[in-house]
Amino acid sequence: MRIALISCTSKKKAYKCLARDLYSESPRFRLAYDLAKLVADKIFILSAKYGLVPEDMVIEPYNETLKDKSTQERRAWGDMLQEAKLRGEDFIDLVSGDIHKQMGMKNRMPQVCNVMYKIMMPGDEVLHTTPSGKSSTIKIRYDLRKR
């Protein structure tokens, strides 16, 4: 099974609805969601308030970002990858721009990409790259069965 993670966005609908609909106000989210539908069996959204949520979970709008979170809370995002593995997910697709945004970084895209490449293991796959290999659109599929 292949899963995709998409980061939440600051642009949201003003009412309670499915997670995939709540963030659909953002053009970036819509693009990421459309791509995820093409390559993944399941889609999860990294929410600054609710954590890792399935696309079809009903949630309330909120106004939080990871920039407001403590180091301990930020580490919890890494735990979510482990949780995906424990749920029996086989793969997870990560996009550098989503990670950069969720961590509240500024001008750190090369470092994010470097870490994404460094944690790759045999069986992981680069789904999208650029000539520099350090853009916000780098997408890597990690094989959770080997972690």
C-alpha positions in Angstrom: 0.0 0.0 0.0 1.3 3.5 -0.9 0.5 6.5 1.2 1.0 10.1 0.7 1.5 12.9 3.2 0.4 16.4 2.4 1.0 19.4 4.7 -1.8 21.5 5.9 -2.1 25.1 4.8 -3.0 28.4 6.4 -5.9 28.9 4.0 -8.9 27.0 5.2 -12.6 26.9 4.8 -14.4 28.6 7.8 -16.5 25.6 8.7 -16.2 22.0 9.9 -15.7 19.6 7.0 -13.6 16.7 5.6 -9.9 17.4 5.9 -9.3 17.3 2.2 -12.0 20.0 1.8 -10.9 22.1 4.7 -7.6 22.9 3.0 -8.9 23.1 -0.5 -8.9 26.9 -0.4 -5.1 26.7 -1.0 -4.0 26.2 -4.7 -0.8 24.5 -3.4 -2.8 22.0 -1.4 -5.1 21.3 -4.3 -2.1 20.6 -6.6 -0.5 18.4 -4.0 -3.7 16.5 -3.3 -4.3 15.9 -7.1 -0.8 14.5 -7.4 -1.3 12.3 -4.3 -4.5 10.9 -5.8 -2.5 9.7 -8.8 0.2 7.9 -6.9 -1.1 6.8 -3.5 -3.7 4.3 -2.1 -4.2 6.4 1.0 -3.7 10.1 1.7 -3.0 11.7 5.0 -2.7 15.4 5.9 -0.2 16.7 8.4 -2.2 19.1 10.5 -0.6 21.5 12.9 -3.5 21.1 15.3 -4.7 17.5 14.8 -1.5 15.7 13.8 -1.7 13.1 11.1 -5.3 12.9 9.8 -6.9 10.8 7.1 -8.2 12.9 4.2 -11.8 11.9 5.0 -11.8 12.8 8.7 -14.1 15.7 9.6 -12.2 18.4 11.4 -12.9 22.0 12.6 -10.9 25.0 11.2 -8.1 26.3 13.3 -5.3 28.8 13.3 -2.1 27.1 14.4 1.3 26.5 12.7 4.2 24.3 13.5 6.3 27.5 14.0 4.4 27.9 17.2 5.2 24.4 18.4 8.0 23.4 20.8 10.9 21.1 19.8 9.2 18.2 21.5 6.0 18.8 19.5 8.0 19.0 16.3 9.7 15.7 17.1 6.2 14.2 17.2 6.0 14.6 13.5 8.8 12.1 13.1 6.8 9.7 15.3 4.0 10.0 12.8 6.1 8.2 10.2 6.6 5.4 12.7 2.9 5.3 13.4 2.2 4.9 9.7 4.5 1.9 9.7 2.7 0.5 12.7 -0.7 0.9 11.0 0.7 -1.4 8.3 1.4 1.2 5.6 4.0 0.0 3.2 5.2 3.3 1.7 5.1 7.0 2.5 5.7 9.8 0.0 7.3 13.0 1.3 7.7 16.3 -0.5 10.5 18.6 0.5 8.4 21.8 0.3 5.8 20.3 2.7 8.5 19.4 5.3 10.1 22.8 4.9 6.8 24.6 5.5 5.6 22.4 8.3 8.9 22.9 10.2 8.6 26.6 9.9 11.9 26.9 8.2 13.2 29.9 6.1 15.7 29.4 3.3 16.6 25.8 4.4 15.4 23.9 1.4 18.9 22.5 0.5 19.2 21.1 4.1 15.8 19.5 4.0 16.6 17.9 0.6 20.0 16.7 1.9 18.3 15.0 4.9 15.7 13.4 2.7 18.4 11.9 0.5 20.5 10.8 3.4 17.8 8.8 5.1 17.1 6.9 1.9 17.6 3.1 2.0 17.6 0.5 -0.7 14.1 0.2 -2.0 13.3 3.9 -1.5 12.5 5.8 -4.7 12.9 9.4 -5.9 9.6 10.1 -7.6 10.5 13.7 -8.6 13.7 15.7 -8.6 15.1 18.7 -10.4 18.5 19.4 -11.9 19.8 20.8 -8.6 18.1 18.1 -6.5 17.3 20.8 -3.9 14.0 22.3 -4.7 10.6 22.4 -2.9 9.2 19.8 -5.3 11.6 16.9 -4.4 9.4 13.9 -3.7 10.7 10.6 -2.3 8.8 7.4 -1.6 10.2 5.7 1.5 9.6 2.0 1.9 8.4 1.6 5.5 8.7 -2.2 5.4 12.4 -1.8 5.7 12.4 0.6 8.6 
